[in-house]
């Protein structure tokens, strides 16, 4: 008898969680590349939509890494044998 009551309580709790939105939906782990080069994931509240791209970022304003000219050599370094 106690087992039946416990099973009914468990089923009721699962049903309440399913209908109240407590059971979260897993979103795909894909990403979208925005026009400015940033990457955004999916909206956790609506897995069918991506988060919005940031506004006001100009890709030309992002500093690019540079290589110092004195670090470039004609010959590769010798490797120890």
Secondary structure, DSSP 8 states (H G I E B T S, - for coil): -HHHHHHHHHHHHHHHHHHHT-S--------EE-TTS-EE-EETTEEEEE----SS--GGGS------GGG--SS------
